[in-house]
Amino acid sequence: MPNIGPLEIAIVLVIVLLIFGPKRLPDLGRSMGRGMREFKDSITGKDDDNDSIESGETVTAASADEERKAAAKPADVS
């Protein structure tokens, strides 16, 4: 395996800067970070669906049935 030193890394960074330009580098870094995070999450089996459950965005089937039954009951008229 080749030894990669600081000089080689600096040369690669200069070439990337020349190719993509300073305006596109932040977007490129963000997209690479997102891609690496998604790849890591898929490898570890971590799922983002847990976040929506904890925040209460999803409705379970039982609670949906209860809401339908409550809406279908006639109101008490006194």
NUFIKE-363848 format. One line per 5 residues: number of its first residue (from 1); their letters; for each residue x, y, z of N, C-alpha, C. Coordinates in steps of 0.02 Angstrom, whole numbers, plus 32768, in hexadecimal, padded with zeros to 4 digits. Layout:
% NUFIKE-363848
NUM> a> X/Y/Z/X/Y/Z/X/Y/Z | ... .
This chain:
% NUFIKE-363848
1> mpnig> 802A/7FC6/8000/8000/8000/8000/802D/803E/8000 | 801D/806E/7FD5/8049/80A9/7FD0/8041/80D6/800E | 8078/80F5/8020/8077/8124/8057/8061/8168/803C | 802D/8184/805A/8013/81C4/8045/8027/81F7/807A | 8050/8225/8068/8068/8258/8097/8044/829A/808F .
6> pleia> 8058/82CB/80B7/8037/830C/80B4/8042/832F/8071 | 807A/8324/8051/8087/8344/8010/8056/832A/7FDB | 804A/82E9/7FDA/801B/82CD/7FA9/7FD4/82E5/7FB6 | 7FC1/82EA/7FF5/7F7E/8303/8006/7F77/834C/7FF0 | 7FAA/8374/7FFB/7FA8/83BB/7FE7/7FA2/83C1/7F9B .
11> ivlvi> 7FC5/8397/7F76/7FC2/8399/7F2D/7F7B/8387/7F15 | 7F5E/8354/7F33/7F1A/8340/7F21/7EE8/8378/7F31 | 7EEF/8398/7F6B/7EC2/83CF/7F7D/7EC8/840A/7F4D | 7F05/841A/7F38/7F0E/8451/7F08/7EEE/843F/7EC5 | 7EF6/8402/7EAF/7ED7/83ED/7E6F/7E8B/83F0/7E74 .
16> vllif> 7E6F/83D9/7EAD/7E26/83DC/7EB6/7E0F/8425/7EB7 | 7E34/8451/7ED7/7E22/8497/7ED8/7E24/84B5/7E92 | 7E55/84A3/7E6A/7E59/84BC/7E26/7E20/84A2/7DFA | 7E0C/8463/7E05/7DD8/8445/7DDB/7D93/8461/7DEE | 7D82/8461/7E2E/7D3F/8473/7E43/7D37/84BD/7E54 .
21> gpkrl> 7D6A/84DE/7E67/7D66/8525/7E79/7D50/852F/7EC1 | 7D5E/8569/7EDC/7D4E/8575/7F23/7D04/857B/7F32 | 7CDB/858B/7F01/7C93/8593/7F0D/7C6F/8550/7F14 | 7C86/851D/7EF2/7C64/84DC/7EF3/7C80/84AD/7F28 | 7CB8/84BD/7F46/7CD6/848F/7F78/7CAA/8484/7FB5 .
26> pdlgr> 7C8A/84B6/7FD3/7C5F/84A8/800D/7C25/847A/7FFC | 7C05/8484/7FC2/7BCF/8457/7FAE/7BE8/8410/7FA2 | 7C23/840B/7F84/7C40/83CA/7F77/7C4F/83A6/7FB9 | 7C6A/83CB/7FEA/7C78/83AE/802C/7C39/8397/8050 | 7C05/83C1/804C/7BC5/83AF/806C/7BA8/836F/804D .
31> smgrg> 7BA7/836C/800B/7B8A/8331/7FEA/7BB4/82F2/7FF8 | 7BF5/82FA/7FFC/7C1F/82C0/800D/7C12/82AA/8055 | 7C09/82D9/8082/7BFB/82C9/80C8/7BB8/82A5/80CF | 7B85/82BE/80AB/7B44/829C/80AC/7B48/8255/8091 | 7B6C/824E/805A/7B73/820C/803C/7B98/81DC/806A .
36> mrefk> 7BCC/81F4/808B/7BF1/81C9/80B9/7BC5/81B7/80F5 | 7B9D/81E7/810E/7B71/81D9/8147/7B3C/81A6/8134 | 7B1E/81AD/80F9/7AEC/817D/80E2/7B0A/8138/80D9 | 7B47/8135/80BE/7B69/80F5/80B5/7B76/80D5/80F8 | 7B8F/80FC/8129/7B9D/80E1/816B/7B5D/80C8/818D .
41> dsitg> 7B26/80EF/8186/7AE7/80DA/81A4/7ACC/809A/8184 | 7AD6/8092/8142/7ABE/8055/8122/7AE8/8019/8136 | 7B28/8024/8143/7B54/7FED/8158/7B43/7FD7/819F | 7B37/8008/81CC/7B29/7FF8/8212/7AE1/7FE3/821D | 7AB6/7FEF/81EC/7A70/7FDC/81F2/7A47/8010/8217 .
46> kdddn> 7A63/804A/8222/7A3F/8080/8243/7A0C/809C/8213 | 79CF/80AC/822D/7999/80C3/8202/7981/8107/821B | 7970/8134/81ED/7959/8177/8200/790F/8177/8213 | 78EB/813F/820C/78A5/813D/821E/789A/8145/8268 | 78CB/8135/8291/78C5/813C/82D9/78BC/8184/82ED .
51> dsies> 78DA/81B2/82C8/78D4/81F9/82D8/788C/8211/82D1 | 7869/81FB/829D/7825/8211/8292/77F6/81F3/82C6 | 7804/81B7/82DE/77D9/8197/8311/77E0/81BD/8353 | 781D/81CF/8365/7829/81F2/83A4/7809/8237/83A3 | 7806/8258/836A/77EB/829B/8368/779F/829A/8361 .
56> getvt> 7781/825F/835B/7738/825A/8359/771A/8268/8315 | 7741/8262/82E0/7727/8271/829E/76FD/8238/8282 | 7709/81FC/8298/76E4/81C3/827D/76A9/81B2/82AA | 7675/8197/828D/763A/8184/82B2/7633/8138/82AE | 7629/8118/82E6/7622/80D0/82E5/75DC/80BE/82CD .
61> aasad> 75D3/8080/82B9/7592/806A/829F/755D/806C/82D6 | 7570/805B/8314/7540/805B/834B/7527/80A1/835A | 7553/80D2/835B/753D/8116/836A/7514/8132/8330 | 7523/811E/82F3/74FB/8134/82BA/74B5/8118/82BD | 74AE/80D8/82D2/746D/80B9/82DA/7444/80DC/8310 .
66> eerka> 7465/80ED/8348/7442/810F/837E/7429/8153/8368 | 7451/8177/8341/743B/81B8/8328/73FF/81B2/82F9 | 73FF/817F/82CE/73C7/8174/82A1/7388/8164/82C7 | 738D/8139/82FB/7353/8127/8324/7337/8163/8349 | 7364/818D/8364/734D/81C8/8389/732A/81F8/8359 .
71> aakpa> 7341/81FE/831D/7322/822B/82ED/72E0/8211/82D5 | 72D7/81CE/82D5/7299/81B0/82BC/7262/81B0/82F0 | 7272/81B6/8331/723F/81B6/8366/7216/81F6/8361 | 71D4/81EF/8369/71AB/822B/836A/71B6/8251/83AB | 71B2/8292/83A7/71BC/82BC/83E2/717F/82B7/840F .
76> dvs> 718B/82BA/8451/7154/82B7/8482/712E/82F9/847F | 70EE/82F1/8473/70C3/832D/8470/7099/832F/84AF | 709E/8365/84D5/7078/836B/8514/7044/83A0/8510 .
